[in-house]
Amino acid sequence: MAVSSVQIANMALSKIGVRSKIESLTEANAEAREINLWFLTTREQTLEAFDWSFARKRLTLAAHADDPPEDVWGYRYQYPADCIIIRKLQNPTIPDDEADAIPYQIEVDDAKETLSILTNLEDAVAIYTFNLSTTDLYSKLFIEVFATFLSSRIAFTLTGDKDIANTQFEQGFIMLAQASAINANQQVDKPPREAEWIRGR
């Protein structure tokens, strides 16, 4: 059964001992106002904190209208509109297990104040975490981590207890550390590529 945004909010309230529950994130009460203040930011931070497989996208990047810095990078690409964080760039002509890491930088275009991606890779493919708001796609662990971090943000305002806020924040990182092992069970990676000096023997 899918968990809604309101249920995640109520989980956060429960974690800090607030008995009141909300029916909407925009209710006219202290609980809803505080949750509404922090909900989107905390969701994006929790997505950014780990390479969640359910929120991963692979996209051939579109060329940016502006040229890259001369004699620095060969290509400038548009930053994906729904991107939370770029995890890596991929060469579409080389299998992932045979490719070395591709250097790139994120830069703001001064004229338009938009993010762009600079690299020397032609036809670059970005693998990134996107801003997924569809809660029924969230993993159980992500929901728990998200609710815990959200509870740490709202705890002091609603309870006046800094210790509760700090405890929930620490608990969020403990659960986040478990994400790597649990997430790994949902995929089978190719064997690691040998180092270049070994391949050259």
matplotlib code that plots the C-alpha trace (Angstrom):
import matplotlib.pyplot as plt

x = [0.0, 1.4, 2.3, 1.1, 2.9, 0.5, 1.3, 5.0, 4.3, 2.4, 5.2, 7.5, 5.1, 4.9, 8.7, 8.9, 6.0, 3.4, 0.0, -1.8, -2.2, -2.8, -5.1, -3.3, 0.1, -1.6, -3.8, -4.0, -2.3, 1.3, 2.0, 1.0, 2.7, 6.0, 5.9, 4.9, 7.9, 10.4, 8.8, 10.1, 13.6, 13.9, 12.7, 15.2, 18.0, 17.2, 17.1, 20.5, 22.1, 22.1, 22.0, 18.5, 17.8, 14.1, 15.0, 17.7, 17.5, 19.7, 19.4, 21.3, 22.2, 21.0, 23.6, 23.6, 23.2, 26.4, 29.9, 32.1, 35.0, 37.6, 40.6, 39.1, 36.2, 35.0, 31.2, 28.6, 25.3, 22.0, 21.5, 18.4, 15.4, 14.4, 17.9, 18.7, 22.4, 24.5, 26.0, 28.2, 28.5, 28.6, 30.0, 27.2, 29.7, 31.6, 30.1, 30.0, 32.3, 34.9, 34.8, 37.0, 35.4, 34.5, 35.6, 33.0, 32.1, 28.8, 28.9, 26.4, 26.0, 26.5, 24.2, 21.1, 22.0, 21.2, 23.2, 25.2, 27.5, 31.0, 32.9, 35.1, 32.7, 30.6, 27.0, 27.3, 24.7, 24.0, 23.1, 21.4, 19.0, 15.8, 13.3, 10.8, 7.6, 5.5, 5.4, 4.2, 7.6, 9.6, 11.3, 10.3, 13.8, 13.6, 10.2, 11.7, 14.8, 12.8, 10.3, 13.2, 15.0, 11.7, 11.1, 14.5, 13.6, 10.3, 11.1, 12.4, 9.6, 6.9, 8.4, 11.0, 13.4, 16.8, 17.7, 14.8, 15.9, 19.5, 18.6, 16.3, 19.0, 21.5, 19.0, 18.5, 22.1, 22.3, 19.4, 21.0, 24.1, 22.0, 20.7, 23.8, 23.4, 19.7, 19.8, 22.5, 20.0, 17.9, 20.5, 23.3, 26.4, 28.9, 32.3, 34.6, 36.8, 40.5, 42.8, 44.3, 47.8, 46.5, 44.7, 47.8, 49.9]
y = [0.0, 3.4, 5.9, 9.5, 12.8, 13.4, 9.9, 10.7, 14.0, 12.2, 9.7, 12.7, 14.1, 10.7, 10.4, 13.5, 12.6, 15.0, 13.3, 15.6, 14.4, 16.4, 15.8, 18.2, 19.8, 23.2, 23.1, 26.2, 24.8, 24.9, 21.2, 21.6, 25.0, 23.7, 20.6, 22.6, 24.8, 21.9, 19.2, 19.9, 20.9, 17.8, 15.5, 16.9, 16.7, 13.0, 12.2, 14.0, 12.1, 8.7, 7.2, 5.7, 3.3, 4.2, 7.9, 7.3, 8.5, 8.1, 10.9, 12.0, 15.6, 18.4, 20.9, 24.3, 27.4, 28.9, 27.7, 26.1, 28.0, 28.3, 25.9, 24.5, 22.2, 20.9, 20.8, 22.6, 20.8, 21.8, 20.8, 18.5, 20.4, 17.7, 16.9, 16.8, 15.7, 14.3, 11.0, 10.5, 11.0, 8.0, 7.5, 6.0, 4.2, 2.4, -0.2, 1.1, -1.7, -0.7, 3.1, 5.2, 8.0, 11.0, 14.4, 17.2, 20.4, 22.1, 25.8, 28.7, 30.7, 34.3, 35.7, 33.5, 32.2, 28.6, 25.6, 23.8, 20.8, 21.1, 18.1, 16.9, 14.1, 14.2, 13.0, 12.7, 10.7, 11.8, 9.4, 11.4, 11.4, 13.3, 15.1, 12.3, 13.4, 10.2, 8.7, 5.2, 4.7, 5.4, 2.5, 1.7, 2.7, 6.1, 6.8, 6.1, 8.2, 11.0, 11.0, 10.9, 13.9, 15.8, 15.1, 16.6, 19.8, 20.4, 19.0, 22.1, 24.4, 22.0, 20.5, 23.1, 20.2, 20.4, 16.9, 15.4, 17.3, 16.2, 12.6, 12.3, 13.9, 11.4, 8.6, 9.6, 9.3, 5.8, 4.6, 6.3, 4.2, 1.1, 2.2, 1.1, -2.6, -2.6, -0.8, -3.2, -6.1, -4.6, -4.7, -6.9, -5.0, -6.1, -7.3, -4.3, -3.3, -4.0, -1.0, 0.4, -0.7, -4.3, -4.1, -2.9, -5.9]
z = [0.0, -1.0, 1.6, 1.0, 1.7, 4.6, 6.1, 5.9, 7.7, 10.4, 10.8, 11.4, 14.1, 15.7, 15.9, 18.1, 20.3, 18.9, 19.2, 16.8, 13.3, 10.1, 7.2, 4.8, 4.6, 4.3, 7.3, 9.5, 12.5, 13.9, 13.0, 9.3, 8.9, 10.2, 8.1, 5.0, 5.7, 5.6, 3.6, 0.1, 1.2, 3.4, 0.6, -1.8, 0.7, 1.4, -2.3, -2.7, 0.2, -1.5, -5.0, -4.6, -7.4, -7.5, -8.2, -10.8, -14.4, -17.5, -20.0, -23.1, -22.4, -24.6, -25.9, -24.2, -26.3, -24.9, -25.9, -23.2, -21.8, -24.5, -24.0, -20.8, -21.8, -25.1, -24.5, -22.5, -21.8, -20.3, -16.7, -16.5, -15.1, -12.7, -11.5, -7.8, -8.3, -11.1, -10.1, -13.2, -16.9, -19.3, -22.7, -24.8, -27.1, -24.3, -21.9, -18.4, -17.1, -19.6, -19.1, -17.0, -14.9, -17.0, -15.7, -15.6, -13.8, -13.0, -13.8, -13.7, -16.9, -15.9, -18.6, -18.0, -14.5, -15.4, -14.4, -17.1, -17.3, -18.7, -20.0, -22.9, -23.7, -26.9, -26.7, -23.0, -21.0, -17.4, -14.7, -11.9, -9.1, -10.0, -8.0, -7.5, -5.8, -6.5, -3.0, -4.2, -5.9, -2.7, -1.0, 2.6, 3.8, 2.0, 3.6, 7.0, 6.5, 5.0, 7.9, 10.4, 8.9, 8.6, 12.3, 13.2, 11.3, 13.0, 16.5, 18.2, 17.0, 18.0, 21.2, 22.3, 22.9, 21.1, 22.3, 20.4, 17.2, 17.5, 18.3, 15.2, 13.0, 14.2, 13.7, 10.1, 9.3, 11.0, 8.8, 5.7, 6.3, 5.9, 2.5, 0.7, 1.7, 1.2, -2.1, -3.4, -3.0, -5.7, -8.4, -9.8, -10.8, -13.4, -12.1, -11.3, -14.2, -13.8, -13.3, -16.4, -15.5, -15.2, -18.5, -20.2, -19.2]

ax = plt.figure().add_subplot(projection="3d")
ax.plot(x, y, z, "-o")
ax.set_aspect("equal")
plt.show()
